């Protein structure tokens, strides 16, 4: 005789622990990262990804709602790695201006050293503005970018108005992304050293 199933529980496999769920999401993300880098985000379907991860499509949807959900998880991993690295750089510099120079250079250098990450985040096809906005408006993501604006504000000092600091922090991000973009996508041009370009840009934002 089959034992009755306790009330509130269903037959079948036991529910997975949070650790097991995290491990499976990491496995799927690793497979997706490889496919997105090799074939492009737009060309990879959820069915193709399920095959790569050795899962059924139904199982895949238990861990991610859709393809952009997977890409957003990869974006979060990359930015976490980037800003963990920049936090370490910032902690080594006590002088505000030196810290700004080091953090800014570290930001550009990270993308130069991880060009496939740059392409996946900034140049993937098949992504809508709504998809991007949903990610960049996430509070946790925005908070990590505060390292750049806070470093700039400290270097500028207390005599600079808040609205000017905000404008310059936006300009700083545009400058750093522009430097990384040009050095990566127009690599055949004989650019000056990244250090020289970044330091000259910072000198323009924070005149001494």
CNS distance restraints for C-alpha pairs under 8 A (distance, minus, plus):
assign (resid   5 and name CA) (resid   9 and name CA) 6.55 0.50 0.50
assign (resid   5 and name CA) (resid  10 and name CA) 6.70 0.50 0.50
assign (resid   5 and name CA) (resid  11 and name CA) 6.79 0.50 0.50
assign (resid   6 and name CA) (resid  10 and name CA) 7.90 0.50 0.50
assign (resid  16 and name CA) (resid  20 and name CA) 5.89 0.50 0.50
assign (resid  16 and name CA) (resid  21 and name CA) 6.37 0.50 0.50
assign (resid  17 and name CA) (resid  21 and name CA) 6.25 0.50 0.50
assign (resid  18 and name CA) (resid  22 and name CA) 6.10 0.50 0.50
assign (resid  19 and name CA) (resid  23 and name CA) 6.14 0.50 0.50
assign (resid  20 and name CA) (resid  24 and name CA) 6.21 0.50 0.50
assign (resid  21 and name CA) (resid  25 and name CA) 6.17 0.50 0.50
assign (resid  21 and name CA) (resid  63 and name CA) 7.56 0.50 0.50
assign (resid  22 and name CA) (resid  26 and name CA) 6.10 0.50 0.50
assign (resid  23 and name CA) (resid  27 and name CA) 6.18 0.50 0.50
assign (resid  24 and name CA) (resid  28 and name CA) 6.17 0.50 0.50
assign (resid  24 and name CA) (resid  63 and name CA) 7.76 0.50 0.50
assign (resid  25 and name CA) (resid  29 and name CA) 5.99 0.50 0.50
assign (resid  25 and name CA) (resid  63 and name CA) 6.32 0.50 0.50
assign (resid  25 and name CA) (resid  64 and name CA) 7.91 0.50 0.50
assign (resid  26 and name CA) (resid  30 and name CA) 6.06 0.50 0.50
assign (resid  27 and name CA) (resid  31 and name CA) 6.37 0.50 0.50
assign (resid  27 and name CA) (resid  53 and name CA) 7.26 0.50 0.50
assign (resid  28 and name CA) (resid  32 and name CA) 6.09 0.50 0.50
assign (resid  28 and name CA) (resid  49 and name CA) 7.96 0.50 0.50
assign (resid  28 and name CA) (resid  53 and name CA) 5.95 0.50 0.50
assign (resid  29 and name CA) (resid  33 and name CA) 5.98 0.50 0.50
assign (resid  29 and name CA) (resid  70 and name CA) 6.48 0.50 0.50
assign (resid  29 and name CA) (resid  73 and name CA) 7.39 0.50 0.50
assign (resid  29 and name CA) (resid  74 and name CA) 6.56 0.50 0.50
assign (resid  30 and name CA) (resid  34 and name CA) 6.40 0.50 0.50
assign (resid  31 and name CA) (resid  35 and name CA) 6.32 0.50 0.50
assign (resid  31 and name CA) (resid  49 and name CA) 7.18 0.50 0.50
assign (resid  31 and name CA) (resid  52 and name CA) 6.44 0.50 0.50
assign (resid  31 and name CA) (resid  53 and name CA) 6.00 0.50 0.50
assign (resid  32 and name CA) (resid  36 and name CA) 5.85 0.50 0.50
assign (resid  32 and name CA) (resid  49 and name CA) 6.47 0.50 0.50
assign (resid  32 and name CA) (resid  70 and name CA) 7.46 0.50 0.50
assign (resid  32 and name CA) (resid  71 and name CA) 7.90 0.50 0.50
assign (resid  33 and name CA) (resid  37 and name CA) 6.08 0.50 0.50
assign (resid  33 and name CA) (resid  74 and name CA) 7.15 0.50 0.50
assign (resid  34 and name CA) (resid  38 and name CA) 6.11 0.50 0.50
assign (resid  35 and name CA) (resid  39 and name CA) 5.60 0.50 0.50
assign (resid  35 and name CA) (resid  40 and name CA) 6.92 0.50 0.50
assign (resid  35 and name CA) (resid  41 and name CA) 7.65 0.50 0.50
assign (resid  35 and name CA) (resid  44 and name CA) 7.03 0.50 0.50
assign (resid  35 and name CA) (resid  49 and name CA) 7.67 0.50 0.50
assign (resid  36 and name CA) (resid  40 and name CA) 4.42 0.50 0.50
assign (resid  36 and name CA) (resid  41 and name CA) 4.64 0.50 0.50
assign (resid  36 and name CA) (resid  44 and name CA) 6.90 0.50 0.50
assign (resid  36 and name CA) (resid 120 and name CA) 7.16 0.50 0.50
assign (resid  37 and name CA) (resid  41 and name CA) 7.59 0.50 0.50
assign (resid  37 and name CA) (resid 116 and name CA) 6.46 0.50 0.50
assign (resid  37 and name CA) (resid 120 and name CA) 6.78 0.50 0.50
assign (resid  39 and name CA) (resid  43 and name CA) 6.22 0.50 0.50
assign (resid  39 and name CA) (resid  44 and name CA) 6.92 0.50 0.50
assign (resid  40 and name CA) (resid  44 and name CA) 6.73 0.50 0.50
assign (resid  40 and name CA) (resid 120 and name CA) 7.94 0.50 0.50
assign (resid  40 and name CA) (resid 124 and name CA) 6.82 0.50 0.50
assign (resid  40 and name CA) (resid 125 and name CA) 7.46 0.50 0.50
assign (resid  41 and name CA) (resid 120 and name CA) 7.65 0.50 0.50
assign (resid  41 and name CA) (resid 124 and name CA) 6.01 0.50 0.50
assign (resid  41 and name CA) (resid 125 and name CA) 6.49 0.50 0.50
assign (resid  41 and name CA) (resid 126 and name CA) 7.12 0.50 0.50
assign (resid  42 and name CA) (resid 124 and name CA) 7.34 0.50 0.50
assign (resid  42 and name CA) (resid 125 and name CA) 5.57 0.50 0.50
assign (resid  42 and name CA) (resid 126 and name CA) 5.04 0.50 0.50
assign (resid  42 and name CA) (resid 127 and name CA) 7.95 0.50 0.50
assign (resid  44 and name CA) (resid  48 and name CA) 6.19 0.50 0.50
assign (resid  44 and name CA) (resid  49 and name CA) 6.82 0.50 0.50
assign (resid  45 and name CA) (resid  49 and name CA) 6.23 0.50 0.50
assign (resid  45 and name CA) (resid  67 and name CA) 7.59 0.50 0.50
assign (resid  46 and name CA) (resid  50 and name CA) 6.03 0.50 0.50
assign (resid  46 and name CA) (resid  57 and name CA) 6.91 0.50 0.50
assign (resid  46 and name CA) (resid  60 and name CA) 7.87 0.50 0.50
assign (resid  46 and name CA) (resid  66 and name CA) 7.51 0.50 0.50
assign (resid  46 and name CA) (resid  67 and name CA) 6.47 0.50 0.50
assign (resid  47 and name CA) (resid  51 and name CA) 6.43 0.50 0.50
assign (resid  47 and name CA) (resid  57 and name CA) 5.78 0.50 0.50
assign (resid  48 and name CA) (resid  52 and name CA) 6.38 0.50 0.50
assign (resid  49 and name CA) (resid  53 and name CA) 6.14 0.50 0.50
assign (resid  50 and name CA) (resid  54 and name CA) 5.99 0.50 0.50
assign (resid  50 and name CA) (resid  55 and name CA) 4.93 0.50 0.50
assign (resid  50 and name CA) (resid  56 and name CA) 5.76 0.50 0.50
assign (resid  50 and name CA) (resid  57 and name CA) 5.42 0.50 0.50
assign (resid  50 and name CA) (resid  60 and name CA) 6.16 0.50 0.50
assign (resid  51 and name CA) (resid  55 and name CA) 6.00 0.50 0.50
assign (resid  51 and name CA) (resid  56 and name CA) 7.18 0.50 0.50
assign (resid  55 and name CA) (resid  59 and name CA) 6.21 0.50 0.50
assign (resid  55 and name CA) (resid  60 and name CA) 6.43 0.50 0.50
assign (resid  56 and name CA) (resid  60 and name CA) 6.31 0.50 0.50
assign (resid  57 and name CA) (resid  61 and name CA) 6.39 0.50 0.50
assign (resid  58 and name CA) (resid  62 and name CA) 6.71 0.50 0.50
assign (resid  59 and name CA) (resid  63 and name CA) 7.20 0.50 0.50
assign (resid  60 and name CA) (resid  64 and name CA) 6.43 0.50 0.50
assign (resid  61 and name CA) (resid  65 and name CA) 5.54 0.50 0.50
assign (resid  61 and name CA) (resid  66 and name CA) 7.04 0.50 0.50
assign (resid  64 and name CA) (resid  69 and name CA) 6.06 0.50 0.50
assign (resid  64 and name CA) (resid  70 and name CA) 6.32 0.50 0.50
assign (resid  65 and name CA) (resid  69 and name CA) 6.15 0.50 0.50
assign (resid  66 and name CA) (resid  70 and name CA) 6.81 0.50 0.50
assign (resid  67 and name CA) (resid  71 and name CA) 6.38 0.50 0.50
assign (resid  68 and name CA) (resid  72 and name CA) 5.94 0.50 0.50
assign (resid  68 and name CA) (resid 127 and name CA) 7.91 0.50 0.50
assign (resid  68 and name CA) (resid 131 and name CA) 7.17 0.50 0.50
assign (resid  69 and name CA) (resid  73 and name CA) 6.34 0.50 0.50
assign (resid  70 and name CA) (resid  74 and name CA) 6.43 0.50 0.50
assign (resid  71 and name CA) (resid  75 and name CA) 6.16 0.50 0.50
assign (resid  72 and name CA) (resid  76 and name CA) 6.16 0.50 0.50
assign (resid  72 and name CA) (resid 135 and name CA) 6.70 0.50 0.50
assign (resid  73 and name CA) (resid  77 and name CA) 6.32 0.50 0.50
assign (resid  74 and name CA) (resid  78 and name CA) 6.27 0.50 0.50
assign (resid  75 and name CA) (resid  79 and name CA) 6.19 0.50 0.50
assign (resid  75 and name CA) (resid 121 and name CA) 6.37 0.50 0.50
assign (resid  76 and name CA) (resid  80 and name CA) 5.99 0.50 0.50
assign (resid  76 and name CA) (resid 141 and name CA) 7.49 0.50 0.50
assign (resid  77 and name CA) (resid  81 and name CA) 6.22 0.50 0.50
assign (resid  78 and name CA) (resid  82 and name CA) 6.13 0.50 0.50
assign (resid  78 and name CA) (resid 117 and name CA) 7.15 0.50 0.50
assign (resid  79 and name CA) (resid  83 and name CA) 6.01 0.50 0.50
assign (resid  79 and name CA) (resid 141 and name CA) 7.77 0.50 0.50
assign (resid  80 and name CA) (resid  84 and name CA) 5.89 0.50 0.50
assign (resid  80 and name CA) (resid 144 and name CA) 7.99 0.50 0.50
assign (resid  81 and name CA) (resid  85 and name CA) 6.25 0.50 0.50
assign (resid  82 and name CA) (resid  86 and name CA) 6.33 0.50 0.50
assign (resid  82 and name CA) (resid 107 and name CA) 7.38 0.50 0.50
assign (resid  82 and name CA) (resid 110 and name CA) 6.82 0.50 0.50
assign (resid  83 and name CA) (resid  87 and name CA) 5.89 0.50 0.50
assign (resid  83 and name CA) (resid 144 and name CA) 6.48 0.50 0.50
assign (resid  83 and name CA) (resid 145 and name CA) 7.84 0.50 0.50
assign (resid  84 and name CA) (resid  88 and name CA) 6.49 0.50 0.50
assign (resid  85 and name CA) (resid  89 and name CA) 6.51 0.50 0.50
assign (resid  86 and name CA) (resid  90 and name CA) 6.09 0.50 0.50
assign (resid  86 and name CA) (resid 103 and name CA) 5.85 0.50 0.50
assign (resid  86 and name CA) (resid 106 and name CA) 6.37 0.50 0.50
assign (resid  86 and name CA) (resid 107 and name CA) 7.06 0.50 0.50
assign (resid  87 and name CA) (resid  91 and name CA) 6.15 0.50 0.50
assign (resid  87 and name CA) (resid 147 and name CA) 7.68 0.50 0.50
assign (resid  88 and name CA) (resid  92 and name CA) 6.69 0.50 0.50
assign (resid  89 and name CA) (resid  93 and name CA) 7.12 0.50 0.50
assign (resid  89 and name CA) (resid  99 and name CA) 7.73 0.50 0.50
assign (resid  89 and name CA) (resid 102 and name CA) 6.76 0.50 0.50
assign (resid  89 and name CA) (resid 103 and name CA) 6.32 0.50 0.50
assign (resid  89 and name CA) (resid 106 and name CA) 7.55 0.50 0.50
assign (resid  90 and name CA) (resid  99 and name CA) 5.58 0.50 0.50
assign (resid  90 and name CA) (resid 100 and name CA) 7.88 0.50 0.50
assign (resid  90 and name CA) (resid 102 and name CA) 7.20 0.50 0.50
assign (resid  90 and name CA) (resid 103 and name CA) 6.16 0.50 0.50
assign (resid  92 and name CA) (resid  99 and name CA) 7.93 0.50 0.50
assign (resid  93 and name CA) (resid  98 and name CA) 6.44 0.50 0.50
assign (resid  93 and name CA) (resid  99 and name CA) 5.05 0.50 0.50
assign (resid  94 and name CA) (resid  98 and name CA) 7.68 0.50 0.50
assign (resid  94 and name CA) (resid  99 and name CA) 6.84 0.50 0.50
assign (resid  95 and name CA) (resid  99 and name CA) 6.02 0.50 0.50
assign (resid  96 and name CA) (resid 100 and name CA) 6.22 0.50 0.50
assign (resid  96 and name CA) (resid 151 and name CA) 6.70 0.50 0.50
assign (resid  96 and name CA) (resid 152 and name CA) 7.99 0.50 0.50
assign (resid  96 and name CA) (resid 154 and name CA) 5.70 0.50 0.50
assign (resid  96 and name CA) (resid 155 and name CA) 4.81 0.50 0.50
assign (resid  97 and name CA) (resid 101 and name CA) 6.32 0.50 0.50
assign (resid  97 and name CA) (resid 151 and name CA) 7.93 0.50 0.50
assign (resid  97 and name CA) (resid 152 and name CA) 7.85 0.50 0.50
assign (resid  97 and name CA) (resid 154 and name CA) 7.67 0.50 0.50
assign (resid  97 and name CA) (resid 155 and name CA) 4.76 0.50 0.50
assign (resid  98 and name CA) (resid 102 and name CA) 6.16 0.50 0.50
assign (resid  99 and name CA) (resid 103 and name CA) 5.99 0.50 0.50
assign (resid  99 and name CA) (resid 151 and name CA) 6.80 0.50 0.50
assign (resid 100 and name CA) (resid 104 and name CA) 5.94 0.50 0.50
assign (resid 100 and name CA) (resid 148 and name CA) 7.55 0.50 0.50
assign (resid 100 and name CA) (resid 151 and name CA) 5.27 0.50 0.50
assign (resid 100 and name CA) (resid 152 and name CA) 6.02 0.50 0.50
assign (resid 100 and name CA) (resid 155 and name CA) 6.83 0.50 0.50
assign (resid 100 and name CA) (resid 202 and name CA) 7.94 0.50 0.50
assign (resid 101 and name CA) (resid 105 and name CA) 6.13 0.50 0.50
assign (resid 101 and name CA) (resid 198 and name CA) 7.55 0.50 0.50
assign (resid 101 and name CA) (resid 199 and name CA) 6.30 0.50 0.50
assign (resid 101 and name CA) (resid 202 and name CA) 6.75 0.50 0.50
assign (resid 102 and name CA) (resid 106 and name CA) 5.96 0.50 0.50
assign (resid 103 and name CA) (resid 107 and name CA) 6.16 0.50 0.50
assign (resid 103 and name CA) (resid 148 and name CA) 7.27 0.50 0.50
assign (resid 103 and name CA) (resid 151 and name CA) 7.94 0.50 0.50
assign (resid 104 and name CA) (resid 108 and name CA) 6.56 0.50 0.50
assign (resid 104 and name CA) (resid 148 and name CA) 7.39 0.50 0.50
assign (resid 104 and name CA) (resid 176 and name CA) 7.03 0.50 0.50
assign (resid 104 and name CA) (resid 198 and name CA) 6.96 0.50 0.50
assign (resid 105 and name CA) (resid 109 and name CA) 5.96 0.50 0.50
assign (resid 105 and name CA) (resid 194 and name CA) 7.58 0.50 0.50
assign (resid 105 and name CA) (resid 195 and name CA) 6.48 0.50 0.50
assign (resid 105 and name CA) (resid 198 and name CA) 6.08 0.50 0.50
assign (resid 105 and name CA) (resid 199 and name CA) 7.76 0.50 0.50
assign (resid 106 and name CA) (resid 110 and name CA) 5.97 0.50 0.50
assign (resid 107 and name CA) (resid 111 and name CA) 6.90 0.50 0.50
assign (resid 107 and name CA) (resid 176 and name CA) 7.38 0.50 0.50
assign (resid 108 and name CA) (resid 112 and name CA) 6.41 0.50 0.50
assign (resid 108 and name CA) (resid 176 and name CA) 6.18 0.50 0.50
assign (resid 108 and name CA) (resid 177 and name CA) 7.28 0.50 0.50
assign (resid 108 and name CA) (resid 179 and name CA) 7.13 0.50 0.50
assign (resid 108 and name CA) (resid 180 and name CA) 5.42 0.50 0.50
assign (resid 108 and name CA) (resid 194 and name CA) 7.81 0.50 0.50
assign (resid 109 and name CA) (resid 113 and name CA) 6.06 0.50 0.50
assign (resid 109 and name CA) (resid 180 and name CA) 7.82 0.50 0.50
assign (resid 109 and name CA) (resid 194 and name CA) 7.73 0.50 0.50
assign (resid 110 and name CA) (resid 114 and name CA) 6.06 0.50 0.50
assign (resid 111 and name CA) (resid 115 and name CA) 5.55 0.50 0.50
assign (resid 111 and name CA) (resid 117 and name CA) 7.23 0.50 0.50
assign (resid 111 and name CA) (resid 118 and name CA) 5.83 0.50 0.50
assign (resid 111 and name CA) (resid 180 and name CA) 6.46 0.50 0.50
assign (resid 112 and name CA) (resid 180 and name CA) 6.63 0.50 0.50
assign (resid 112 and name CA) (resid 183 and name CA) 7.61 0.50 0.50
assign (resid 112 and name CA) (resid 184 and name CA) 6.55 0.50 0.50
assign (resid 114 and name CA) (resid 118 and name CA) 6.56 0.50 0.50
assign (resid 115 and name CA) (resid 119 and name CA) 6.28 0.50 0.50
assign (resid 115 and name CA) (resid 184 and name CA) 7.03 0.50 0.50
assign (resid 116 and name CA) (resid 120 and name CA) 6.17 0.50 0.50
assign (resid 117 and name CA) (resid 121 and name CA) 6.17 0.50 0.50
assign (resid 118 and name CA) (resid 122 and name CA) 5.80 0.50 0.50
assign (resid 118 and name CA) (resid 123 and name CA) 7.33 0.50 0.50
assign (resid 119 and name CA) (resid 123 and name CA) 4.77 0.50 0.50
assign (resid 119 and name CA) (resid 124 and name CA) 6.32 0.50 0.50
assign (resid 120 and name CA) (resid 124 and name CA) 5.19 0.50 0.50
assign (resid 127 and name CA) (resid 131 and name CA) 6.32 0.50 0.50
assign (resid 127 and name CA) (resid 132 and name CA) 7.31 0.50 0.50
assign (resid 128 and name CA) (resid 132 and name CA) 6.58 0.50 0.50
assign (resid 129 and name CA) (resid 133 and name CA) 5.95 0.50 0.50
assign (resid 130 and name CA) (resid 134 and name CA) 6.02 0.50 0.50
assign (resid 131 and name CA) (resid 135 and name CA) 6.66 0.50 0.50
assign (resid 132 and name CA) (resid 136 and name CA) 6.23 0.50 0.50
assign (resid 133 and name CA) (resid 137 and name CA) 5.86 0.50 0.50
assign (resid 134 and name CA) (resid 138 and name CA) 6.69 0.50 0.50
assign (resid 135 and name CA) (resid 141 and name CA) 7.65 0.50 0.50
assign (resid 136 and name CA) (resid 141 and name CA) 6.36 0.50 0.50
assign (resid 136 and name CA) (resid 142 and name CA) 6.68 0.50 0.50
assign (resid 137 and name CA) (resid 141 and name CA) 7.33 0.50 0.50
assign (resid 137 and name CA) (resid 142 and name CA) 6.68 0.50 0.50
assign (resid 138 and name CA) (resid 142 and name CA) 6.32 0.50 0.50
assign (resid 139 and name CA) (resid 143 and name CA) 6.08 0.50 0.50
assign (resid 140 and name CA) (resid 144 and name CA) 6.64 0.50 0.50
assign (resid 141 and name CA) (resid 145 and name CA) 6.84 0.50 0.50
assign (resid 142 and name CA) (resid 146 and name CA) 6.72 0.50 0.50
assign (resid 143 and name CA) (resid 147 and name CA) 7.83 0.50 0.50
assign (resid 145 and name CA) (resid 149 and name CA) 7.16 0.50 0.50
assign (resid 146 and name CA) (resid 150 and name CA) 5.69 0.50 0.50
assign (resid 147 and name CA) (resid 151 and name CA) 5.95 0.50 0.50
assign (resid 148 and name CA) (resid 152 and name CA) 6.25 0.50 0.50
assign (resid 148 and name CA) (resid 169 and name CA) 7.30 0.50 0.50
assign (resid 148 and name CA) (resid 173 and name CA) 7.79 0.50 0.50
assign (resid 149 and name CA) (resid 153 and name CA) 6.05 0.50 0.50
assign (resid 149 and name CA) (resid 166 and name CA) 7.60 0.50 0.50
assign (resid 149 and name CA) (resid 169 and name CA) 5.09 0.50 0.50
assign (resid 150 and name CA) (resid 154 and name CA) 6.16 0.50 0.50
assign (resid 151 and name CA) (resid 155 and name CA) 6.30 0.50 0.50
assign (resid 152 and name CA) (resid 156 and name CA) 6.14 0.50 0.50
assign (resid 152 and name CA) (resid 165 and name CA) 7.71 0.50 0.50
assign (resid 152 and name CA) (resid 169 and name CA) 6.65 0.50 0.50
assign (resid 153 and name CA) (resid 157 and name CA) 6.27 0.50 0.50
assign (resid 153 and name CA) (resid 165 and name CA) 6.13 0.50 0.50
assign (resid 153 and name CA) (resid 169 and name CA) 7.90 0.50 0.50
assign (resid 154 and name CA) (resid 158 and name CA) 7.83 0.50 0.50
assign (resid 155 and name CA) (resid 206 and name CA) 7.12 0.50 0.50
assign (resid 156 and name CA) (resid 160 and name CA) 6.51 0.50 0.50
assign (resid 156 and name CA) (resid 165 and name CA) 7.71 0.50 0.50
assign (resid 156 and name CA) (resid 206 and name CA) 6.12 0.50 0.50
assign (resid 160 and name CA) (resid 164 and name CA) 6.60 0.50 0.50
assign (resid 160 and name CA) (resid 165 and name CA) 6.65 0.50 0.50
assign (resid 161 and name CA) (resid 165 and name CA) 6.34 0.50 0.50
assign (resid 162 and name CA) (resid 166 and name CA) 6.19 0.50 0.50
assign (resid 163 and name CA) (resid 167 and name CA) 6.20 0.50 0.50
assign (resid 164 and name CA) (resid 168 and name CA) 6.09 0.50 0.50
assign (resid 165 and name CA) (resid 169 and name CA) 6.01 0.50 0.50
assign (resid 166 and name CA) (resid 170 and name CA) 6.29 0.50 0.50
assign (resid 167 and name CA) (resid 171 and name CA) 6.24 0.50 0.50
assign (resid 168 and name CA) (resid 172 and name CA) 5.96 0.50 0.50
assign (resid 168 and name CA) (resid 205 and name CA) 6.87 0.50 0.50
assign (resid 169 and name CA) (resid 173 and name CA) 6.42 0.50 0.50
assign (resid 170 and name CA) (resid 174 and name CA) 6.34 0.50 0.50
assign (resid 171 and name CA) (resid 175 and name CA) 6.02 0.50 0.50
assign (resid 172 and name CA) (resid 176 and name CA) 6.14 0.50 0.50
assign (resid 172 and name CA) (resid 202 and name CA) 7.94 0.50 0.50
assign (resid 172 and name CA) (resid 205 and name CA) 7.74 0.50 0.50
assign (resid 173 and name CA) (resid 177 and name CA) 6.06 0.50 0.50
assign (resid 174 and name CA) (resid 178 and name CA) 5.89 0.50 0.50
assign (resid 175 and name CA) (resid 179 and name CA) 6.10 0.50 0.50
assign (resid 175 and name CA) (resid 201 and name CA) 7.48 0.50 0.50
assign (resid 176 and name CA) (resid 180 and name CA) 6.25 0.50 0.50
assign (resid 176 and name CA) (resid 198 and name CA) 7.43 0.50 0.50
assign (resid 177 and name CA) (resid 181 and name CA) 5.95 0.50 0.50
assign (resid 178 and name CA) (resid 182 and name CA) 6.10 0.50 0.50
assign (resid 179 and name CA) (resid 183 and name CA) 6.15 0.50 0.50
assign (resid 179 and name CA) (resid 197 and name CA) 7.77 0.50 0.50
assign (resid 179 and name CA) (resid 198 and name CA) 7.76 0.50 0.50
assign (resid 180 and name CA) (resid 184 and name CA) 6.03 0.50 0.50
assign (resid 181 and name CA) (resid 185 and name CA) 5.85 0.50 0.50
assign (resid 181 and name CA) (resid 186 and name CA) 7.95 0.50 0.50
assign (resid 182 and name CA) (resid 186 and name CA) 5.34 0.50 0.50
assign (resid 182 and name CA) (resid 187 and name CA) 7.34 0.50 0.50
assign (resid 183 and name CA) (resid 187 and name CA) 5.33 0.50 0.50
assign (resid 183 and name CA) (resid 191 and name CA) 7.30 0.50 0.50
assign (resid 192 and name CA) (resid 196 and name CA) 6.65 0.50 0.50
assign (resid 192 and name CA) (resid 197 and name CA) 6.69 0.50 0.50
assign (resid 193 and name CA) (resid 197 and name CA) 6.52 0.50 0.50
assign (resid 194 and name CA) (resid 198 and name CA) 6.03 0.50 0.50
assign (resid 195 and name CA) (resid 199 and name CA) 5.98 0.50 0.50
assign (resid 196 and name CA) (resid 200 and name CA) 6.01 0.50 0.50
assign (resid 197 and name CA) (resid 201 and name CA) 6.22 0.50 0.50
assign (resid 198 and name CA) (resid 202 and name CA) 6.23 0.50 0.50
assign (resid 199 and name CA) (resid 203 and name CA) 6.15 0.50 0.50
assign (resid 200 and name CA) (resid 204 and name CA) 6.42 0.50 0.50
assign (resid 201 and name CA) (resid 205 and name CA) 6.58 0.50 0.50
assign (resid 202 and name CA) (resid 206 and name CA) 6.01 0.50 0.50
assign (resid 203 and name CA) (resid 207 and name CA) 5.34 0.50 0.50
assign (resid 203 and name CA) (resid 208 and name CA) 7.37 0.50 0.50
